[in-house]
Amino acid sequence: MSKLHIQTNQSQLEIVPERGGIITSWRVQNQEILYLDHERFANPQLSVRGGIPILFPICGNLPNNTYTLNNKQYTLKQHGFARDLPWEFTEDHITPDTASLTLVLSSNGQTRAVYPFDFKLAFTYQIEGNTLEIKQKYTNLSSEKMPFSSGFHPYFLTADKNQLKFEIPSQEYQDQITKETHSFNGDFDYNRDEIDVAFKQLSGQSATVTDHARKLKLTLEYDDTYSTLVFWTVKGKDYYCLEPWSAARNALNTGEHLSVLEPEATHTATIRLTANFF
């Protein structure tokens, strides 16, 4: 499996195009920011647990993995197919201070069977200082409108979740397991086997996580493409996920916050991660 590397004087990035264009490592000041389950990663049959998987053309799962479009039913598995398909490296730009590379995913027979649209995605990963930016271009090459949602599923490395403090621009979240809505005060109950919650009422475009064990403050910034932040973690694992989604799960069926691209149109979006050690 070929890995691509870019680096600057402060940080390094590792990407594996053929495994869904995934970022597998992001190091700042020689410290790894991301978690990666190497055993699962070595098995192409398993979904990757770690790095920054790409979510497209859905985020989360659909009831019975199905959606209906123009009276026809399609099957699409959780988080869509972009994270499972090989992406193609197109170009890179390296200076002493910034480094970037661009990967492309285009529709093919395999994608059209589950999602009947022609499209092209071009993602540019750029590192500068202690910041990682992911610039996205979604282009509809079909003759009809293309509905989609998109997002990222970053796994952040942590040693002690009880020393995490969250600042999320929302007063409440919906628990994906119980479907109940709870008010949010910056903390989660890590005694639970799994935490899977969605913040759907966002009042700002930035969230921070301060990891007092690692002395690391992470800031996630996202543009107005993103309507939802998902927090997910599993008990006993050294990671937590804070995921920017353009729409909540099942948007292809409900239409809630769904992006719809006109024929031949391109939508651009950006997320930015900054890692500050203190």
N, C-alpha and C positions, 0 to 999 in steps of 0.2 A: 504494500500500500504506500503510494508516494505521498510524502508530507511536504508542504511548502512552508518556508520560514521567511519572515521579515523581521528586521530589528532596527532599533535606533539606539542611541547611547543610554536610554533609560529603560527600554522595554523590549520584549520579544513576543512574537505571535507565531503560533503553529496552526496550520490549517490542513485538513485532509479533504480535497475536492471530491474524491470518489465516494466518501461516506457522507453524502448530503451537504457538501460544502462546509463542513463543521469546523469551527474553531475548537481545537483540543487543548490548547495551552495559551495562557496569557500571563507573562511574567513581568512584574514591575519591581525595579530595584532588586532583581534576582529572587523575588518571592513569587511563588505561584498563586494566582488569584482564583483559579478554577479547580473544581473537583473533576476527576475522570476515573471511572471504573474500567481499568485496563483489560480485565478478564472479559467483561461483556463486550468491550470495544473490539476485541480480537475475533469475536464471533459475529459474522455478518447477518446471521439469522436473528440476532437479538437487537432490540432497539438500544441505542446508545444511552447510557446513564452517565452524563458528564459533559463537559465542554459547553458549547452554545449551539444546540440544535435549532434549525430553522423550521418554523411552522407555516405551512401554506399547502393548499388553499383554505384550510380550516385551522382553528385553534381549539384544542380540547377534542371531545368526541361527540358523535351524533347518536341519537337513540337508535339502537340496532345497527349502528354504522351506516345509516342510509339517509339520503335526502332526495327530494323530488324537484324536478325542473322540467317545465313544459310538459307536465303530466307523465314524465318518465322518471323511473326510480334508479338511483345510482348508489353504489356502495363505496364508501370512503372511510379508511380506518383513522384512528385517533391522530390528530395533529397533521393529517394529510401526508403527501408523498415526498415533499421537497427534501425532507431529512433522510430519506432512504435512497435517493437517486444520485448518480454521479453528476457533479457540476464540472464545468469546463473553465480552466484558467485562461484568461484572455490577456491581461497586461498587469505590469506593476510599475510603481514609481518610487524610487528610493532617493532620499537626500539624507544628510547627516541628522536632521531633526525630525523628519517625517518619513514614514514608509507606508505604502498602500499596495493592495493588489485587488483585482476584480475577478469575480467568478460569475458564470452565466449558467442558467438552467432554462432550456427551451422545451416546449411541449413535444410529445412524441406519441406513438401509438399506445404505449402503456398508460400515459397520463390521460389521453383522450377517452380511453375505455371507462374511466371512473370520474372524469371531469371534462365535459365535451367542449373544450375551448383551446384555441391556439394562443400561446402566450410566450413571453420572454421575460425572465427575471435577471437583473444584473445587480449584484451586491458588491460594493467596494468596502473592504476592511482597511481602516487606516489607524495607525498608532502615531501619537505625537506626545512627548512628555509622558505623563502618567494617565493618558486618556486613550481609550479605544472607541472609534466611531464606526458605525455600520450604516453606510448610505445605500438605500435600496431604490431600484427602479422596477416598477411592475408595468409591463406593456401588454395591452390586449391586441393580439393580431387576428382576432376573429371578426366576423361581419356582424356579430350581435353583442349586446352588452354582457360583460363578464363579472359575475358576483364572486367575491372572495373575502377571506379574512387572513391576516398574517400576523406573525409574531416571533418571539424568541423565547428559548427555554434555558437560560443560563444557570449552570450549577456552580454555586460559590462554595469554596472550601472553608470549613470552619472547624474549630476544635471543641468549642463549648457553646452550644446554642443558647444556654442560659445567660451568656454574656453578650448577646446580640440586642441592640436597641434599634427600633425601626421608626423612621419618620416618613409616613405615607400620607399624601394629601387626600385623606378620606376619613370620614367619621365612622364608617361601618363596612362590613364585608358580608358576603353570602358564603356560608359553608357549603361546599359542593357535595359533601357526603350526606348531611342532614337536610340541606336546602334551607336552613334557617338563617336569618339575618341577625348579626350581632354588632354591637357598638365596639369600636376599636380604640385601645388606649396605648398602642405601641408595643404590646407584648403578646406572645402566644403561649399556649400550654404544651410544653414539649414532652409531657408524660403520655400524650396521645400517640397511638401507633402511627397515625398518618394525619397530617394537617393539609387540607386542600381548600383554600378559600379564594374568593374573587372580590376585589375592590372595583365596583362598577361606577361609583359616584366619585369621580376624581375632580378635585378642585384646583389642581396644579399639574405641571409637567416635569416634576422632579421628585424623586424619592431617595432617601439615604438609609444605609444600614451601617451602624457603628459596631464593629466587632472588638470588644474590649480585650478579649483574649489574644487576638492577633495584632491589636493596636492598628486597626485598619478601618478607615471610613470609606465606604463605597457610595458613590452617587450615580444613580441611573436617571438620565434625562431622555425625554422622548417627545416627539412633536405631536400635533393634534390628530395625527392618524390613529394614535393609540388611545382607546377608550377605557381599557381595563388593565389592572395589574393583578396577577395571580401569585399567591404565595403557596409553595408546596414543599413539604419535607417529610421524611420517614424516620421514625424512631431508630436510634442506634447507628445512623449513617452520618458521615462527616460532611454533609452538604445541606444547603437550603437553596431554593430556587425563588427568584423574584422575576416574574415573566411579564414583559409588556405585550399585550394582545391588542389588535385593532378592534376586535369584537369578542364578546363572550362566546362560550360554547353553544353550538347548535344555531349559530347566526344564519347559516345557509337555509335553514328551514324557517326561522322566526323573522329574519330580516333585521334583527336588532343590531344597530351600528355596522351593518354589512357594507363593505365597500363595493361599489358598482362602477366598472370602467367602461366608458363608451368605446366603440370600435376604433382601433388605431390610436387610442389615447394611452398616455403614460402617467402613472402616479408615482411620485417620489416621496420617500419617508426617511427619517433618520432617528437612530438611537445613539446615545453616547454614555459610556461608562468611564468613571474617573476613580482611580484608586489612590487614596492618600494615607500613607503610614504616619503615625504620630507617636 
